[in-house]
Amino acid sequence: MTTYFLPSAGGFHEGQRVRVLVPCSGADHEDIEHQLPAGRVGTIEHINRYPSPQGLAFTVYVPVDGERGITNVFDESDGDIRDFIEPETVAGSN
């Protein structure tokens, strides 16, 4: 299986702050499970292209607190990426 790492895709780029539109869950680095509500802000860590049906995959890191965080992966087999994340806008930025 060939994986391609992409700096940007679907209007998003690595390192971009995004708002996660769905609840997310996962274990942190100490294997403590967290359930987070929709609306949390995260950062796109990786964008990859996999063979179908997975297609484009966006790995998003979502902080839990200052020490912990989880990652969730959204790919094309889940649906359109904009159903899961949107750009996080900061007042005064473009």
Rosetta silent file (secondary structure, phi, psi, omega in degrees, C-alpha in Angstrom):
SEQUENCE: MTTYFLPSAGGFHEGQRVRVLVPCSGADHEDIEHQLPAGRVGTIEHINRYPSPQGLAFTVYVPVDGERGITNVFDESDGDIRDFIEPETVAGSN
SCORE:     score description
SCORE:     0.000 S_00000001
   1 L     0.000  126.513  177.851    0.000    0.000    0.000 S_00000001
   2 L   -94.930  130.010  176.412    1.434    3.357   -1.016 S_00000001
   3 L  -113.391  134.614  176.716    0.786    6.311    1.266 S_00000001
   4 E  -111.135  130.592  175.935    1.333    9.868    0.120 S_00000001
   5 E   -93.045  128.591 -175.845    1.978   12.639    2.632 S_00000001
   6 L  -117.928  137.642  175.863    0.419   15.918    1.530 S_00000001
   7 L   -74.217  -23.695  178.981    1.131   19.411    2.880 S_00000001
   8 E  -157.544  155.669  176.798   -2.443   20.451    2.026 S_00000001
   9 E  -172.503  149.380  174.853   -5.701   19.055    0.651 S_00000001
  10 L    59.843   24.058 -178.855   -9.397   19.852    0.636 S_00000001
  11 L    84.859    8.034  179.356   -8.761   23.465    1.621 S_00000001
  12 E  -121.594  161.597  177.913   -6.802   22.481    4.756 S_00000001
  13 E  -141.946  156.807  176.867   -3.067   22.302    5.523 S_00000001
  14 L   -57.231  141.012  179.238   -0.782   20.668    8.076 S_00000001
  15 L    85.232   -5.970 -177.884   -0.444   22.735   11.236 S_00000001
  16 L   -75.519  137.511  173.303   -3.794   24.462   10.710 S_00000001
  17 E   -78.530  134.247 -179.246   -6.041   25.061   13.708 S_00000001
  18 E  -136.208  157.219  172.538   -9.497   23.589   13.156 S_00000001
  19 E  -100.080  128.849  179.676  -12.744   23.190   15.049 S_00000001
  20 E   -86.108  123.114 -172.083  -13.894   19.570   15.332 S_00000001
  21 L   -89.448   -2.843 -178.632  -17.618   19.431   14.512 S_00000001
  22 L  -128.452  156.932  173.307  -18.298   16.003   16.000 S_00000001
  23 L   -59.806  147.058  178.056  -17.622   14.419   19.389 S_00000001
  24 E  -132.807  155.057 -178.082  -14.220   12.744   19.486 S_00000001
  25 E  -145.851  158.940  177.359  -12.699   10.107   21.713 S_00000001
  26 E   164.668  172.167  179.814   -9.429    8.361   22.223 S_00000001
  27 E   -97.822  143.062  176.968   -6.658    7.501   24.633 S_00000001
  28 L   -84.896 -170.686 -176.207   -3.881    9.921   25.512 S_00000001
  29 L   -65.903  -15.713  176.339   -0.174    9.086   25.866 S_00000001
  30 L  -102.777   13.904  179.084   -0.836    7.460   29.266 S_00000001
  31 L    63.051   30.402  173.754   -3.653    5.320   27.812 S_00000001
  32 L   -94.158  125.191 -176.571   -6.339    7.313   29.643 S_00000001
  33 E   -79.157  137.507  178.673   -9.529    7.405   27.569 S_00000001
  34 E  -128.612  140.976  173.930  -11.161   10.789   26.916 S_00000001
  35 E  -116.447  117.679 -176.348  -14.565   11.667   25.451 S_00000001
  36 E  -115.545  141.286 -179.056  -14.657   15.220   24.105 S_00000001
  37 L   -75.012  161.566  172.501  -17.716   17.135   22.908 S_00000001
  38 L   -58.768  151.219  176.956  -18.098   18.629   19.436 S_00000001
  39 L   101.476   -4.925  178.772  -16.701   22.117   19.091 S_00000001
  40 L   -71.840  150.910  177.976  -13.194   21.514   20.459 S_00000001
  41 E   -96.273  135.144  178.329  -10.266   23.178   18.702 S_00000001
  42 E  -137.489 -172.778 -178.995   -7.448   20.988   17.397 S_00000001
  43 E  -130.708  134.943  176.016   -4.537   21.024   14.964 S_00000001
  44 E   -72.674  116.858  179.206   -4.094   19.060   11.737 S_00000001
  45 E   -88.005  -40.950 -176.727   -0.974   16.962   12.290 S_00000001
  46 E  -145.894  149.753  168.401   -0.925   15.012    9.023 S_00000001
  47 E  -127.605  124.432 -178.056   -2.746   14.750    5.728 S_00000001
  48 E  -127.039  153.258  170.904   -2.281   11.463    3.881 S_00000001
  49 E  -114.863  121.618  177.658   -3.659    9.911    0.733 S_00000001
  50 L  -111.775  164.069  173.947   -4.382    6.187    0.962 S_00000001
  51 L   -61.254  159.350  176.480   -5.854    3.840   -1.637 S_00000001
  52 L   -60.908  148.073    8.559   -9.653    3.670   -1.860 S_00000001
  53 L   -88.414   -6.506 -175.372  -11.898    3.458    0.022 S_00000001
  54 L   -65.504  -48.149  177.446   -9.939    5.401    2.675 S_00000001
  55 L    64.417 -140.416  178.613   -8.666    8.161    0.344 S_00000001
  56 E   -66.686  135.200  178.528   -7.660   11.422    1.981 S_00000001
  57 E  -129.736  130.733 -178.642   -7.099   11.096    5.726 S_00000001
  58 E  -113.494  117.777  176.940   -6.735   14.012    8.132 S_00000001
  59 E   -95.118  120.460 -175.130   -5.093   13.327   11.510 S_00000001
  60 E  -118.058  124.737  174.560   -6.231   15.923   14.051 S_00000001
  61 E   -89.910  128.465  179.822   -4.660   16.410   17.500 S_00000001
  62 E  -121.269  114.845  179.340   -7.169   17.663   20.077 S_00000001
  63 E   -68.155  143.743  175.825   -5.780   18.863   23.426 S_00000001
  64 L   -98.223  -46.204  173.725   -7.530   17.662   26.570 S_00000001
  65 L  -153.538 -167.261 -177.026   -5.576   19.870   28.961 S_00000001
  66 L   -63.389  -21.345 -175.943   -2.043   21.294   29.123 S_00000001
  67 L  -108.519  -22.087 -170.538   -0.487   17.837   29.452 S_00000001
  68 L  -123.357  158.333  174.674   -2.796   15.540   27.499 S_00000001
  69 E  -167.437  166.087  178.602   -4.370   15.227   24.100 S_00000001
  70 E  -129.661  162.577  173.038   -5.851   12.710   21.685 S_00000001
  71 E  -118.626  143.053  172.124   -5.758   12.225   17.944 S_00000001
  72 E  -127.879  145.159  179.419   -8.673   11.404   15.696 S_00000001
  73 E  -116.134  128.717  177.153   -8.443   10.510   12.004 S_00000001
  74 E  -116.745  127.210  179.841  -11.147   11.473    9.536 S_00000001
  75 E  -129.887  173.880 -174.186  -10.973   10.022    6.032 S_00000001
  76 L   -63.498  -22.595  176.764  -13.042    9.997    2.869 S_00000001
  77 L   -70.562  -19.603  175.666  -14.690    6.701    3.783 S_00000001
  78 L   -78.316  -28.620 -175.906  -16.272    8.623    6.720 S_00000001
  79 L   134.937 -170.046 -179.691  -17.655   11.302    4.385 S_00000001
  80 L   -64.818  133.554 -177.048  -16.741   14.833    3.356 S_00000001
  81 H   -58.198  -31.113 -178.844  -14.022   16.291    5.624 S_00000001
  82 H   -72.586   -6.204  170.408  -16.054   19.476    6.073 S_00000001
  83 H   -81.150  -11.193 -173.658  -18.667   17.406    7.910 S_00000001
  84 L  -117.905  -34.066  179.140  -16.004   16.785   10.589 S_00000001
  85 E  -138.335  155.736  172.876  -13.740   19.849   10.764 S_00000001
  86 E  -140.030  154.845  178.062  -13.817   23.529    9.834 S_00000001
  87 E   -58.883  138.945  174.925  -11.109   26.190    9.882 S_00000001
  88 L   -88.135  123.346  179.880  -10.750   27.870   13.260 S_00000001
  89 L  -100.779  141.477  178.865  -10.921   31.613   12.818 S_00000001
  90 L  -114.280  132.853 -179.158   -9.208   34.003   15.184 S_00000001
  91 L   -53.392  131.101  177.838  -10.496   37.553   15.545 S_00000001
  92 L    88.952   -3.060  178.675   -8.345   39.941   13.524 S_00000001
  93 L  -103.430  164.984  179.914   -6.805   37.252   11.292 S_00000001
  94 L   -96.497    0.000    0.000   -7.434   36.589    7.614 S_00000001
